[in-house]
Amino acid sequence: MNNVFLTISEGDRIGVVGRNGAGKSTFLRLLSGKEEPDHGEISVKRGMSVAYLPQTPVLREDDTITQAALDYLPARQGEDPSSAAYEAQTILTQLGFADLNQPVRELSGGQKMRVALAGALCRKSDVLLLDEPTNHIDLDMAQWLEDRLLKYRGTLIVVTHDRYLLERAFSRIFEVGDGKVEVYNTTYSGYLEERAQREEMEAATLRKNKSLYRKELAWIRRGAPARSTKAKGRIQRFDAVAEAIKEAPPEAELTMKSVASRLGKKILSWENLSIGYGENTLVRDFSYTLLRDDRLGIIGGNGAGKTTLLRTLCGELPPLSGVIEKGDTVRIGYFAQHCPALDPDTRIIDAVKDVAVHVYTPDGNLSASQMAETFLFPSQMQYQKVSSLSGGEQRRLYLLCILMAAPNVLILDEPTNDLDLATLNILEDYLDSFQGAIIAVSHDRYFLDRITTHLFAVEDAHMVPYIGGYQSYLDAQEAKAEAMADMKQPAAAKPKDTRVRVQTQLKFSYKEQRDFDTIENRVAALEEKLAQLEQEIAANASDYTKVTELMDTQTKTQQELDEATERWLFLQEKWEQIQAQKG
């Protein structure tokens, strides 16, 4: 960043976006005081407390997770220690920790991130700075964090690629890139619109300058009468236009070429698959046949076995039981949650060539260098060492290496982690047109809604199917919860009608009496039918057509049960009124 002037006011809610390597994390470190600018000054209101969460927080290995959360930030003057400890333990529990005395040294990197997040939230602060806080948390926790941030009353500045969070939690967007910080005083959707308009205006100005440059260049070449004042002014304008064209920002954009290889009829199937470690079974009796155009999402809590399942399907881990069959033409591209370690002294181009020297695309054969350019590694950058790349750039290089192998089945484990929004949008467009099957584990709600056509949720070690993306899953869960709540609510709990009525003899009609005599048996029968349908769905999980039919029947049956329950509650209330009337 160079020559940046910004003002951040109390209560501002700012989402920070930009390409990988543009300086977003550096920007937060500067604001937090962890890093000093080379030039210029950052002024902070005296006495203001700042809570800062980096992408890779440092915790003391010998501390318990409760102590690590409490010690993450210094206590404020006058703070009640017991209140902070209670808040820390509450947040740790909400973030999925059962043993609050577990040592930090036993945690994974993602778990340490969650402990630090609890530390950043458990004490009151005037400013909260978060760097990619939704990395390494599951979908429920992402929703919990969004709700928590919406209630935060201080100044909030967050680097994130979570598009739902960007839209719902922030009223200003800072775009870091090209040495600048562009400010948009609007929501994320408004930012997208304003940026598109600005880019169109810049492109139109550039086209106009290029047209003027060609015209003036032709005049210069014909031999300008340099002695006249008018001619000298025109030559000066020509020089200014030439400089404007030279200074115009590069139009480099990330593009992903389709590189999938031929895929036969038999792809991937598994029967009665159980996965886990030793005697710890994470998923039981999962059967499914993967189809050519499947877009399958897998969701579940942290530790539920999602990554273990993907690694088992890839052949990295043996199943506890069951059979996995793979077609002869299948090439699996596995995009792991954590990039495998690359030799930091390896050059970027060599890392790509180690996979393939060239690859076939619809545009013809492309060399490793040409493919690297499409992934925003220009030729002058390709001879840099891997160690010079940011975390997001290394993730992008890892994705390039996977696609260079021309896979026809993609298995993606948290593919949105550490990728910038521009790369995410291009990746999603690429997956839309990918000629093969996709299995994806992700905590990115927008990504699941955009890419997947059906989901499996890990529930009590079983894979429960849902048609549609993540929002469809939420709708199904909400409908299930409402149905359960209605069934548990006693009839007497319904509010009584207090309006004044004319005293007439209250009684059932013939149809109401008949319904009242049979309604309890009908509700019980519908509940039994729903339970049977759930068993059939689980048993036929590998038959997508059958599951679709069963889930349609399940939806209709649930609707009938809701109507019958409502009818039963009405008749029960009326029966009580009749009994009261009889005195």
C-alpha positions in Angstrom: 0.0 0.0 0.0 1.2 3.5 -0.9 0.0 6.9 0.1 -3.3 5.7 1.7 -5.5 8.1 3.6 -8.4 6.6 5.6 -10.7 7.5 8.5 -12.4 4.8 10.5 -15.1 6.0 12.9 -16.5 4.5 16.1 -19.2 1.9 15.3 -18.0 1.4 11.7 -18.7 -2.2 10.4 -16.1 -2.8 7.7 -15.6 -5.9 5.5 -12.1 -6.1 3.9 -11.7 -7.8 0.5 -9.0 -8.1 -2.1 -6.9 -10.6 -4.1 -4.5 -13.0 -2.3 -1.2 -11.2 -1.6 -2.8 -7.7 -2.0 -2.1 -6.8 1.6 -5.3 -7.5 3.5 -3.6 -9.3 6.5 -0.9 -6.6 6.5 -3.6 -4.0 6.6 -5.1 -5.6 9.8 -1.6 -5.9 11.4 -1.0 -2.2 10.8 -4.4 -1.3 12.4 -3.7 -3.5 15.3 -0.3 -2.0 16.0 1.5 -5.4 15.4 3.3 -3.9 12.4 4.6 -0.3 11.8 4.2 1.4 8.4 7.3 2.3 6.4 6.0 5.8 6.0 3.1 7.8 7.3 1.2 7.6 10.6 -1.7 5.7 12.1 -3.5 7.6 14.8 -5.7 5.8 17.4 -8.0 7.2 20.0 -6.3 7.2 23.4 -7.5 4.4 25.8 -9.1 2.4 23.0 -8.9 -1.4 23.4 -8.3 -3.5 20.3 -8.9 -7.2 19.9 -7.0 -8.8 17.0 -7.3 -12.3 15.6 -4.7 -13.3 13.0 -5.1 -16.3 10.7 -2.4 -18.2 12.6 -2.6 -17.1 16.3 0.1 -18.1 18.7 -0.9 -19.8 22.0 1.1 -21.2 24.9 1.3 -25.0 24.4 1.2 -25.9 28.1 -2.0 -23.8 28.8 -5.4 -25.3 29.0 -7.8 -24.1 26.4 -9.7 -22.0 29.0 -6.5 -20.4 30.2 -5.3 -19.8 26.7 -8.6 -18.0 25.8 -8.5 -15.9 29.0 -4.8 -14.9 28.4 -5.3 -14.1 24.7 -6.1 -10.5 25.5 -5.0 -8.5 28.6 -7.8 -7.9 31.2 -9.4 -4.5 31.2 -9.2 -2.3 34.2 -12.1 -3.1 36.6 -13.0 -6.3 34.8 -14.6 -9.1 36.8 -12.3 -12.2 36.3 -15.1 -14.7 37.0 -17.3 -13.0 34.4 -14.6 -13.3 31.8 -13.9 -16.9 32.7 -17.6 -17.8 32.4 -17.8 -16.0 29.0 -14.7 -17.8 27.7 -16.0 -21.2 28.8 -19.4 -20.5 27.3 -17.9 -19.5 23.9 -15.5 -22.5 23.9 -18.5 -24.8 24.5 -20.4 -23.1 21.7 -17.4 -23.6 19.4 -17.5 -27.4 20.0 -15.0 -28.0 22.8 -16.1 -30.6 25.4 -13.1 -30.8 27.7 -12.4 -27.2 28.8 -9.2 -28.3 30.5 -7.7 -29.9 27.4 -4.0 -28.8 26.8 -3.4 -26.5 23.8 -0.6 -28.8 22.6 -3.2 -31.5 21.8 -5.1 -29.2 19.4 -5.0 -29.0 15.6 -4.3 -25.7 13.9 -8.0 -25.2 13.3 -8.8 -25.9 16.9 -6.2 -23.4 18.1 -7.8 -20.8 15.8 -11.2 -21.4 17.6 -9.6 -21.0 21.0 -8.0 -17.7 19.9 -11.4 -16.7 18.6 -13.0 -17.4 22.0 -10.2 -15.3 23.5 -10.9 -12.4 21.2 -14.6 -12.4 22.0 -14.7 -13.2 25.7 -13.5 -9.8 26.8 -15.2 -6.5 25.9 -13.2 -4.5 23.3 -13.7 -1.2 21.5 -12.4 -2.5 18.2 -12.5 -6.1 16.9 -10.1 -7.1 14.0 -10.6 -10.5 12.6 -8.6 -12.1 9.8 -10.6 -14.9 8.0 -12.5 -16.0 11.2 -14.7 -18.5 9.4 -11.8 -20.7 8.3 -11.7 -24.0 10.2 -15.2 -23.8 11.6 -18.2 -25.7 10.5 -21.5 -24.4 9.2 -23.3 -24.2 12.5 -20.4 -22.3 14.0 -20.3 -19.9 11.0 -23.9 -19.1 11.6 -23.2 -18.6 15.3 -20.3 -16.3 14.6 -22.4 -14.3 12.2 -25.1 -13.8 14.8 -22.5 -12.9 17.4 -20.9 -10.3 15.1 -24.3 -8.8 14.3 -24.7 -8.1 18.0 -21.3 -6.6 18.5 -21.5 -2.9 19.4 -17.9 -1.7 18.8 -16.0 -1.0 15.6 -15.8 -4.2 13.6 -13.2 -4.8 10.8 -13.0 -8.2 9.3 -11.1 -9.8 6.4 -13.3 -12.6 5.1 -14.3 -14.4 1.9 -17.7 -15.5 3.4 -20.1 -13.7 1.1 -23.2 -14.2 3.3 -21.3 -12.7 6.2 -20.1 -9.8 4.0 -23.6 -9.0 3.0 -25.3 -9.3 6.3 -22.7 -7.9 8.8 -21.1 -4.9 7.2 -22.1 -1.5 6.0 -18.7 -0.5 4.5 -16.4 -2.4 2.2 -12.6 -1.8 1.9 -11.0 -3.2 -1.3 -7.3 -3.7 -0.9 -5.3 -3.9 -4.1 -2.9 -2.2 -6.6 -1.3 -0.4 -3.6 -4.6 1.3 -2.7 -7.5 0.9 -0.4 -10.8 1.7 -2.2 -13.6 2.6 0.1 -17.3 1.7 -0.7 -19.9 3.0 1.8 -22.4 0.3 1.1 -23.1 -3.4 1.6 -21.3 -6.1 -0.2 -24.0 -6.3 -3.0 -23.8 -2.5 -3.3 -20.0 -2.8 -3.5 -20.3 -5.3 -6.4 -22.6 -3.0 -8.3 -20.4 0.1 -7.7 -17.2 -1.7 -8.6 -18.7 -3.0 -11.8 -19.8 0.5 -12.8 -16.3 1.9 -11.9 -14.6 -0.8 -14.0 -16.9 -0.1 -16.9 -16.0 3.7 -16.7 -12.3 2.9 -16.5 -12.5 0.6 -19.5 -14.4 3.2 -21.5 -11.8 5.8 -20.6 -9.0 3.5 -21.6 -10.7 2.7 -24.9 -11.2 6.4 -25.6 -7.5 7.1 -24.8 -6.3 4.3 -27.0 -8.5 5.5 -29.9 -7.1 9.1 -29.4 -3.6 7.7 -29.1 -3.8 6.0 -32.5 -5.2 9.1 -34.1 -2.5 11.3 -32.7 0.2 8.8 -33.5 -0.9 8.9 -37.1 -0.7 12.7 -37.1 2.8 12.6 -35.5 4.1 10.1 -38.0 2.9 12.3 -40.9 5.2 14.9 -39.6 3.9 17.4 -37.1 4.7 21.1 -37.8 6.6 21.4 -34.5 7.3 25.1 -34.7 3.7 26.3 -34.2 2.3 26.7 -30.7 -0.8 24.8 -31.6 1.3 21.8 -32.8 3.4 21.9 -29.7 0.3 21.7 -27.5 -1.0 18.7 -29.5 2.3 16.9 -29.1 2.1 17.5 -25.4 -1.4 16.1 -25.3 -0.2 13.1 -27.2 2.5 12.5 -24.6 -0.1 12.8 -21.8 -2.4 10.2 -23.5 0.6 7.9 -24.1 1.5 8.1 -20.4 -2.2 7.4 -19.3 -2.2 4.3 -21.5 1.1 3.1 -20.0 -0.1 3.7 -16.5 -3.5 1.9 -17.0 -3.8 -1.1 -14.7 -3.1 -4.5 -16.2 -6.2 -6.4 -17.4 -4.9 -9.7 -16.1 -7.7 -12.0 -14.9 -7.7 -15.4 -13.5 -9.1 -18.0 -16.0 -9.5 -21.7 -15.4 -9.4 -23.9 -18.6 -11.4 -27.1 -18.7 -8.8 -29.9 -18.5 -11.0 -32.9 -17.5 -10.1 -36.2 -19.2 -12.5 -38.8 -20.7 -14.8 -40.5 -18.1 -16.3 -43.9 -18.7 -19.7 -45.2 -17.5 -18.5 -46.7 -14.3 -17.3 -43.9 -12.0 -17.3 -44.4 -8.2 -19.5 -46.4 -6.0 -19.4 -47.7 -2.4 -21.5 -50.2 -0.5 -22.1 -50.4 3.3 -19.0 -48.2 3.8 -18.0 -47.5 7.4 -15.1 -45.2 8.1 -13.1 -44.1 11.2 -10.1 -44.8 13.2 -9.6 -48.0 15.2 -12.8 -48.6 17.2 -14.0 -45.0 16.6 -16.5 -45.4 13.9 -17.4 -42.0 12.4 -19.8 -43.0 9.6 -21.7 -46.3 9.3 -23.2 -48.2 6.4 -23.0 -45.5 3.8 -23.9 -46.7 0.2 -23.9 -44.5 -2.9 -23.3 -44.6 -6.6 -21.6 -41.5 -8.0 -23.0 -40.3 -11.3 -21.2 -38.4 -14.0 -22.9 -35.0 -13.4 -23.2 -35.3 -9.6 -22.6 -32.2 -7.5 -22.6 -33.7 -4.0 -22.1 -31.7 -0.8 -21.1 -33.2 2.5 -21.8 -31.3 5.8 -21.5 -32.0 9.5 -19.9 -30.8 12.6 -16.1 -30.6 13.3 -14.8 -34.1 13.9 -17.8 -35.8 12.4 -15.7 -37.6 9.8 -16.0 -35.5 6.6 -12.3 -35.3 5.8 -11.8 -39.0 6.8 -14.6 -39.9 4.4 -13.0 -38.0 1.5 -9.6 -39.5 2.2 -11.1 -43.0 2.3 -12.8 -42.4 -1.1 -9.5 -41.2 -2.5 -7.7 -44.4 -1.3 -5.5 -42.6 1.3 -7.2 -44.4 4.2 -8.7 -47.9 4.3 -12.4 -48.3 5.2 -13.3 -50.0 8.5 -15.8 -52.1 6.4 -17.5 -52.0 3.1 -16.4 -51.9 -0.5 -15.3 -49.0 -2.8 -15.3 -49.6 -6.6 -13.6 -47.2 -9.0 -14.0 -47.1 -12.8 -10.9 -47.7 -14.9 -11.0 -44.2 -16.5 -11.4 -42.3 -13.3 -8.8 -39.7 -12.4 -9.5 -38.3 -8.9 -8.3 -34.7 -8.2 -8.2 -34.4 -4.4 -8.0 -30.8 -3.2 -7.1 -31.3 0.5 -8.1 -28.9 3.3 -4.4 -28.2 4.1 -2.0 -27.8 1.2 0.7 -30.5 1.2 4.1 -28.9 2.0 5.9 -27.7 -1.1 9.6 -27.2 -1.1 10.0 -23.5 -0.2 13.1 -23.3 -2.5 11.2 -24.8 -5.5 10.4 -22.3 -8.3 6.7 -21.8 -9.1 7.1 -23.1 -12.7 9.0 -26.2 -11.5 6.2 -27.1 -9.1 3.7 -27.0 -12.0 6.0 -28.9 -14.4 6.4 -31.7 -11.8 2.8 -32.5 -12.4 2.7 -32.0 -16.2 4.7 -30.2 -18.8 1.6 -29.4 -20.9 -2.1 -30.2 -20.8 -4.9 -30.4 -23.3 -7.8 -27.8 -23.1 -10.6 -26.8 -25.5 -8.2 -24.0 -26.6 -5.5 -26.5 -27.6 -2.4 -27.7 -25.8 -1.2 -25.3 -23.2 2.3 -25.4 -21.6 2.9 -25.4 -17.9 4.0 -21.7 -18.2 0.8 -20.8 -20.1 -1.4 -22.5 -17.5 0.5 -20.7 -14.8 -0.3 -17.3 -16.5 -4.0 -18.1 -16.5 -3.8 -18.6 -12.8 -2.2 -15.1 -12.3 1.4 -16.2 -12.1 2.9 -14.1 -14.9 6.1 -15.2 -16.6 8.3 -12.9 -14.6 6.8 -14.3 -11.4 7.1 -18.0 -12.3 10.8 -18.1 -11.4 10.2 -16.9 -7.9 10.5 -19.4 -5.1 7.3 -20.9 -3.5 8.4 -19.3 -0.2 7.7 -15.8 -1.6 4.0 -16.5 -2.1 1.2 -15.6 0.4 -0.9 -18.4 1.9 -3.7 -17.7 -0.6 -1.3 -17.7 -3.5 0.1 -21.0 -2.4 -3.4 -22.4 -2.2 -4.0 -21.1 -5.8 -0.8 -22.8 -7.0 -1.9 -26.1 -5.3 -5.2 -25.9 -7.2 -3.4 -25.3 -10.4 -1.2 -28.4 -9.8 -4.3 -30.5 -9.2 -6.0 -29.4 -12.5 -2.8 -29.9 -14.4 -3.3 -33.7 -13.8 -6.6 -33.4 -15.8 -8.9 -35.1 -13.2 -12.5 -36.1 -14.2 -13.7 -36.5 -10.6 -13.0 -33.7 -8.2 -13.0 -34.3 -4.4 -12.7 -30.9 -2.6 -12.1 -30.5 1.1 -12.9 -26.9 2.2 -11.9 -25.5 -1.2 -12.8 -21.9 -0.3 -10.3 -21.7 2.6 -7.7 -18.9 2.0 -8.9 -18.2 -1.6 -9.8 -14.6 -2.4 -13.3 -13.7 -3.7 -12.2 -13.2 -7.3 -10.6 -16.7 -7.3 -13.7 -18.2 -5.7 -16.0 -16.7 -8.4 -13.8 -18.1 -11.1 -13.6 -21.5 -9.4 -17.4 -21.7 -9.1 -17.8 -20.8 -12.8 -15.2 -23.6 -13.6 -17.1 -26.1 -11.5 -20.3 -25.2 -13.2 -18.9 -26.3 -16.6 -16.7 -29.2 -15.2 -17.3 -32.3 -17.3 -17.3 -34.8 -14.4 -18.5 -35.5 -10.9 -17.8 -33.3 -7.8 -17.8 -34.2 -4.1 -17.3 -31.2 -1.8 -17.0 -30.6 1.9 -17.4 -26.9 2.7 -18.4 -24.6 5.5 -19.0 -21.8 2.9 -22.8 -21.5 2.8 -22.8 -19.5 -0.5 -20.5 -22.1 -2.2 -22.8 -24.9 -1.2 -25.9 -23.1 -2.5 -24.1 -22.2 -5.7 -22.5 -25.6 -6.6 -24.3 -28.6 -4.9 -27.5 -30.2 -6.1 -27.9 -32.5 -3.1 -26.3 -32.9 0.3 -25.5 -35.6 2.8 -25.4 -34.5 6.4 -23.5 -36.6 9.0 -26.0 -37.1 11.7 -25.4 -39.7 14.5 -22.7 -41.4 12.3 -25.2 -41.9 9.4 -25.3 -40.0 6.1 -28.8 -38.4 5.8 -29.6 -37.2 2.2 -31.2 -33.8 1.4 -32.2 -32.5 -2.0 -30.8 -29.1 -3.0 -28.1 -26.8 -1.5 -27.5 -25.5 2.0 -30.6 -23.3 2.2 -32.8 -26.3 1.3 -31.1 -28.2 4.1 -31.9 -25.4 6.5 -35.5 -25.2 5.4 -35.8 -29.0 6.0 -34.3 -28.7 9.4 -36.6 -25.8 10.3 -39.7 -27.7 9.2 -38.6 -30.7 11.2 -38.0 -28.6 14.3 -41.4 -26.9 14.0 -43.2 -30.2 13.6 -41.5 -31.6 16.7 -42.4 -28.4 18.7 -46.0 -28.6 17.6 -46.2 -32.2 18.7 -44.7 -31.5 22.1 -46.9 -28.5 22.8 -49.9 -29.5 25.0 -53.3 -28.4 23.9 -53.9 -26.5 27.1 -50.9 -24.2 26.3 -52.7 -22.7 23.4 -54.1 -19.2 24.2 -57.7 -19.1 25.1 -60.2 -17.1 23.1 -61.2 -14.2 25.4 -63.7 -12.5 23.1 -67.3 -12.0 24.4 -69.6 -14.5 22.8 -73.4 -15.0 22.8 -74.1 -17.9 25.1 -75.2 -20.7 22.8 -75.0 -24.4 23.2 -71.5 -25.5 22.0 -71.2 -28.9 20.4 -69.4 -30.9 17.7 -70.8 -31.1 14.2 -71.2 -34.6 12.8 -67.9 -34.3 10.8 -66.0 -32.8 13.8 -67.2 -35.7 16.1 -66.1 -38.2 13.5 -62.7 -36.5 13.2 -62.3 -36.3 16.9 -62.9 -40.0 17.3 -60.2 -40.9 14.7 -57.7 -38.0 14.7 -55.3 -39.5 17.3 -55.0 -42.7 15.4 -54.4 -40.8 12.2 -51.6 -38.7 13.7 -50.0 -41.8 15.1 -50.2 -43.5 11.7 -48.6 -40.5 9.9 -45.8 -40.4 12.5 -45.1 -44.1 11.9 -45.2 -43.6 8.2 -42.6 -40.8 8.5 -40.3 -43.0 10.6 -40.6 -45.7 8.0 -39.8 -43.3 5.1 -36.6 -42.1 7.0 -35.5 -45.7 7.2 -36.2 -46.3 3.5 -34.3 -43.2 2.5 -31.3 -44.3 4.5 -31.5 -47.8 3.0 -31.7 -46.5 -0.6 -29.1 -43.8 -0.3 -27.2 -45.1 -3.3 -30.3 -44.9 -5.6 -30.7 -41.2 -6.3 -34.0 -41.6 -8.2 -35.6 -43.7 -5.5 -34.4 -41.3 -2.8 -36.0 -38.4 -4.7 -39.3 -40.2 -4.9 -39.1 -41.1 -1.2 -38.3 -37.5 -0.2 -41.3 -36.2 -2.2 -43.5 -38.7 -0.3 -41.9 -37.6 2.9 -42.6 -33.9 2.2 -46.3 -34.7 1.4 -46.6 -37.0 4.5 -45.1 -34.3 6.7 -47.6 -31.7 5.3 -50.5 -34.2 6.1 -49.1 -34.6 9.6 -48.9 -30.9 10.2 -52.5 -30.5 9.0 -53.7 -33.4 11.1 -51.9 -32.0 14.2 -53.5 -28.6 13.7 -56.9 -30.2 13.3 -56.4 -32.3 16.5 -55.4 -29.2 18.5 -58.5 -27.3 17.3 -60.8 -30.3 18.1 -59.2 -30.8 21.5 -59.7 -27.2 22.5 -63.3 -27.3 21.4 -63.9 -30.5 23.4 -62.5 -28.8 26.5 -64.8 -25.9 26.0 -67.8 -28.3 25.6 -66.8 -30.0 28.8 -66.5 -26.7 30.6 -69.9 -25.6 29.3 -71.4 -28.7 30.8 -70.0 -27.6 34.1 
